[in-house]
Amino acid sequence: MASIFSRIASGEIPSYRIAEDENYYAFFDINPVAEGHTLVIPKKEVDYIFDLDSETYEGLWKFAARVAKAIKAAVPCKRVGVAVLGMEVPHTHIHLIPLQTEGDMDFRKEKLKLKPERFEELAKAISKEFK
C-alpha cells in the first residue's frame, strides 16, 4: 500500500504544492511548527533516507536546497532549518523550516493552526521564487 506521501505526490490526496519535478515533490506540512514549514520527498517510496540509492539521495538534497532558497526569499526568516526525522511517515522526507531562533525547530511545541487561505498565499509566494 502506498504511503500517504506517495498518495499526496500522485495527487490522490490534496496538498499545498510548493515545487515538483519528475523525481521530487515539495509541499507544506499541514501541522507546521512555523509558517512555510515544507516537506520535501522523493517520489520513489523508500522509508529510510540512507536506504536511497546515491542518485536519488543526491538529487533530493539538490532539490531541497532549491526549495530552501525559495522559502528564504518568500518568508521572512534568518535561516531555513533542516531536519530529517523519518519516524512519523514511512517515506523519506526532509523538513525545511523558516527560523528566527533555534527554538523554532522544536517539534514538541504546539503546532500552528493556519487557515487554507494562508497556506495558499504562502505556497504561491514560495512557488514564485522556486528556480
Short mmCIF file of the C-alpha atoms (twelve columns), coordinates in Angstrom:
data_MODEL
# 
_entry.id   MODEL 
# 
loop_
_atom_site.group_PDB 
_atom_site.id 
_atom_site.type_symbol 
_atom_site.label_atom_id 
_atom_site.label_alt_id 
_atom_site.label_comp_id 
_atom_site.label_asym_id 
_atom_site.label_seq_id 
_atom_site.Cartn_x 
_atom_site.Cartn_y 
_atom_site.Cartn_z 
_atom_site.pdbx_PDB_model_num 
ATOM 1   C CA . MET A 1   0.000  0.000  0.000   1 
ATOM 2   C CA . ALA A 2   1.326  3.435  -0.937  1 
ATOM 3   C CA . SER A 3   2.403  5.789  1.844   1 
ATOM 4   C CA . ILE A 4   0.392  8.934  2.489   1 
ATOM 5   C CA . PHE A 5   3.247  10.913 0.926   1 
ATOM 6   C CA . SER A 6   3.131  8.831  -2.276  1 
ATOM 7   C CA . ARG A 7   -0.604 9.456  -2.399  1 
ATOM 8   C CA . ILE A 8   -0.002 13.205 -1.931  1 
ATOM 9   C CA . ALA A 9   2.660  13.327 -4.671  1 
ATOM 10  C CA . SER A 10  0.363  11.466 -7.080  1 
ATOM 11  C CA . GLY A 11  -2.464 13.941 -6.431  1 
ATOM 12  C CA . GLU A 12  -4.717 11.336 -4.826  1 
ATOM 13  C CA . ILE A 13  -4.648 13.370 -1.590  1 
ATOM 14  C CA . PRO A 14  -4.672 17.179 -1.881  1 
ATOM 15  C CA . SER A 15  -1.707 19.222 -0.696  1 
ATOM 16  C CA . TYR A 16  -0.306 22.721 -0.811  1 
ATOM 17  C CA . ARG A 17  2.315  22.110 -3.504  1 
ATOM 18  C CA . ILE A 18  5.455  24.214 -3.423  1 
ATOM 19  C CA . ALA A 19  7.554  22.598 -6.161  1 
ATOM 20  C CA . GLU A 20  7.747  19.444 -8.209  1 
ATOM 21  C CA . ASP A 21  9.759  17.732 -10.891 1 
ATOM 22  C CA . GLU A 22  9.746  14.190 -12.236 1 
ATOM 23  C CA . ASN A 23  11.549 12.780 -9.166  1 
ATOM 24  C CA . TYR A 24  10.761 15.041 -6.188  1 
ATOM 25  C CA . TYR A 25  7.835  16.821 -4.589  1 
ATOM 26  C CA . ALA A 26  7.707  19.643 -2.013  1 
ATOM 27  C CA . PHE A 27  4.564  20.548 -0.084  1 
ATOM 28  C CA . PHE A 28  3.515  22.164 3.172   1 
ATOM 29  C CA . ASP A 29  3.352  20.242 6.406   1 
ATOM 30  C CA . ILE A 30  -0.303 20.652 7.433   1 
ATOM 31  C CA . ASN A 31  0.779  20.723 11.093  1 
ATOM 32  C CA . PRO A 32  3.606  23.252 10.802  1 
ATOM 33  C CA . VAL A 33  5.926  24.404 13.554  1 
ATOM 34  C CA . ALA A 34  6.434  27.669 11.590  1 
ATOM 35  C CA . GLU A 35  4.800  29.377 8.620   1 
ATOM 36  C CA . GLY A 36  6.406  27.975 5.500   1 
ATOM 37  C CA . HIS A 37  7.262  24.565 7.069   1 
ATOM 38  C CA . THR A 38  7.759  22.423 3.983   1 
ATOM 39  C CA . LEU A 39  8.314  18.708 3.395   1 
ATOM 40  C CA . VAL A 40  10.483 17.520 0.508   1 
ATOM 41  C CA . ILE A 41  10.180 13.916 -0.662  1 
ATOM 42  C CA . PRO A 42  11.475 11.700 -3.419  1 
ATOM 43  C CA . LYS A 43  8.616  10.322 -5.478  1 
ATOM 44  C CA . LYS A 44  10.354 6.956  -5.176  1 
ATOM 45  C CA . GLU A 45  8.949  5.453  -1.997  1 
ATOM 46  C CA . VAL A 46  11.797 4.486  0.326   1 
ATOM 47  C CA . ASP A 47  11.283 4.531  4.090   1 
ATOM 48  C CA . TYR A 48  14.771 5.460  5.366   1 
ATOM 49  C CA . ILE A 49  16.812 8.264  3.808   1 
ATOM 50  C CA . PHE A 50  20.068 6.303  3.982   1 
ATOM 51  C CA . ASP A 51  18.475 3.450  2.020   1 
ATOM 52  C CA . LEU A 52  18.066 5.719  -1.032  1 
ATOM 53  C CA . ASP A 53  20.327 4.989  -3.962  1 
ATOM 54  C CA . SER A 54  23.089 7.587  -4.401  1 
ATOM 55  C CA . GLU A 55  21.491 9.325  -7.376  1 
ATOM 56  C CA . THR A 56  18.127 9.775  -5.616  1 
ATOM 57  C CA . TYR A 57  19.802 10.839 -2.355  1 
ATOM 58  C CA . GLU A 58  21.948 13.490 -4.025  1 
ATOM 59  C CA . GLY A 59  19.072 14.697 -6.187  1 
ATOM 60  C CA . LEU A 60  16.820 15.006 -3.139  1 
ATOM 61  C CA . TRP A 61  19.290 17.305 -1.395  1 
ATOM 62  C CA . LYS A 62  19.804 19.416 -4.521  1 
ATOM 63  C CA . PHE A 63  16.045 19.781 -4.926  1 
ATOM 64  C CA . ALA A 64  15.654 20.590 -1.204  1 
ATOM 65  C CA . ALA A 65  18.337 23.305 -1.482  1 
ATOM 66  C CA . ARG A 66  16.390 24.972 -4.299  1 
ATOM 67  C CA . VAL A 67  13.198 24.815 -2.236  1 
ATOM 68  C CA . ALA A 68  15.006 26.220 0.835   1 
ATOM 69  C CA . LYS A 69  16.264 29.186 -1.209  1 
ATOM 70  C CA . ALA A 70  12.711 29.859 -2.398  1 
ATOM 71  C CA . ILE A 71  11.398 29.672 1.180   1 
ATOM 72  C CA . LYS A 72  14.088 32.099 2.382   1 
ATOM 73  C CA . ALA A 73  13.222 34.533 -0.426  1 
ATOM 74  C CA . ALA A 74  9.479  34.416 0.293   1 
ATOM 75  C CA . VAL A 75  9.193  34.002 4.080   1 
ATOM 76  C CA . PRO A 76  10.892 36.471 6.432   1 
ATOM 77  C CA . CYS A 77  13.447 34.408 8.351   1 
ATOM 78  C CA . LYS A 78  17.100 34.353 9.355   1 
ATOM 79  C CA . ARG A 79  17.668 30.814 8.098   1 
ATOM 80  C CA . VAL A 80  15.859 27.772 6.805   1 
ATOM 81  C CA . GLY A 81  16.471 24.871 9.157   1 
ATOM 82  C CA . VAL A 82  16.703 21.269 8.025   1 
ATOM 83  C CA . ALA A 83  15.601 18.130 9.849   1 
ATOM 84  C CA . VAL A 84  15.351 14.518 8.809   1 
ATOM 85  C CA . LEU A 85  13.480 12.555 11.441  1 
ATOM 86  C CA . GLY A 86  11.620 9.963  9.458   1 
ATOM 87  C CA . MET A 87  9.712  8.471  12.341  1 
ATOM 88  C CA . GLU A 88  6.183  9.667  11.602  1 
ATOM 89  C CA . VAL A 89  5.671  8.513  7.975   1 
ATOM 90  C CA . PRO A 90  7.485  5.549  6.358   1 
ATOM 91  C CA . HIS A 91  8.608  7.595  3.353   1 
ATOM 92  C CA . THR A 92  11.867 9.575  3.224   1 
ATOM 93  C CA . HIS A 93  11.252 13.260 3.840   1 
ATOM 94  C CA . ILE A 94  13.170 16.398 4.688   1 
ATOM 95  C CA . HIS A 95  11.638 19.143 6.833   1 
ATOM 96  C CA . LEU A 96  12.536 22.703 5.766   1 
ATOM 97  C CA . ILE A 97  11.558 25.211 8.451   1 
ATOM 98  C CA . PRO A 98  11.938 29.010 8.362   1 
ATOM 99  C CA . LEU A 99  13.782 30.042 11.534  1 
ATOM 100 C CA . GLN A 100 14.183 33.183 13.576  1 
ATOM 101 C CA . THR A 101 15.704 31.258 16.515  1 
ATOM 102 C CA . GLU A 102 16.790 27.673 17.186  1 
ATOM 103 C CA . GLY A 103 13.620 27.227 19.235  1 
ATOM 104 C CA . ASP A 104 11.569 27.471 16.046  1 
ATOM 105 C CA . MET A 105 12.828 23.969 15.194  1 
ATOM 106 C CA . ASP A 106 11.246 22.365 18.284  1 
ATOM 107 C CA . PHE A 107 8.843  19.678 17.056  1 
ATOM 108 C CA . ARG A 108 7.408  19.267 20.576  1 
ATOM 109 C CA . LYS A 109 5.857  22.725 20.661  1 
ATOM 110 C CA . GLU A 110 2.233  23.350 19.748  1 
ATOM 111 C CA . LYS A 111 1.673  23.309 16.003  1 
ATOM 112 C CA . LEU A 112 0.334  26.337 14.165  1 
ATOM 113 C CA . LYS A 113 -3.265 26.405 13.001  1 
ATOM 114 C CA . LEU A 114 -3.235 28.150 9.625   1 
ATOM 115 C CA . LYS A 115 -6.287 28.881 7.525   1 
ATOM 116 C CA . PRO A 116 -6.378 27.446 3.990   1 
ATOM 117 C CA . GLU A 117 -6.101 30.971 2.597   1 
ATOM 118 C CA . ARG A 118 -2.803 31.498 4.448   1 
ATOM 119 C CA . PHE A 119 -1.399 28.170 3.237   1 
ATOM 120 C CA . GLU A 120 -2.377 29.142 -0.321  1 
ATOM 121 C CA . GLU A 121 -0.835 32.605 0.000   1 
ATOM 122 C CA . LEU A 122 2.450  31.201 1.309   1 
ATOM 123 C CA . ALA A 123 2.528  28.408 -1.288  1 
ATOM 124 C CA . LYS A 124 2.055  30.902 -4.105  1 
ATOM 125 C CA . ALA A 125 4.813  33.174 -2.766  1 
ATOM 126 C CA . ILE A 126 7.326  30.350 -2.342  1 
ATOM 127 C CA . SER A 127 6.457  28.687 -5.656  1 
ATOM 128 C CA . LYS A 128 7.040  32.004 -7.420  1 
ATOM 129 C CA . GLU A 129 10.594 32.094 -6.009  1 
ATOM 130 C CA . PHE A 130 11.414 28.463 -6.910  1 
ATOM 131 C CA . LYS A 131 14.045 28.308 -9.633  1 
# 
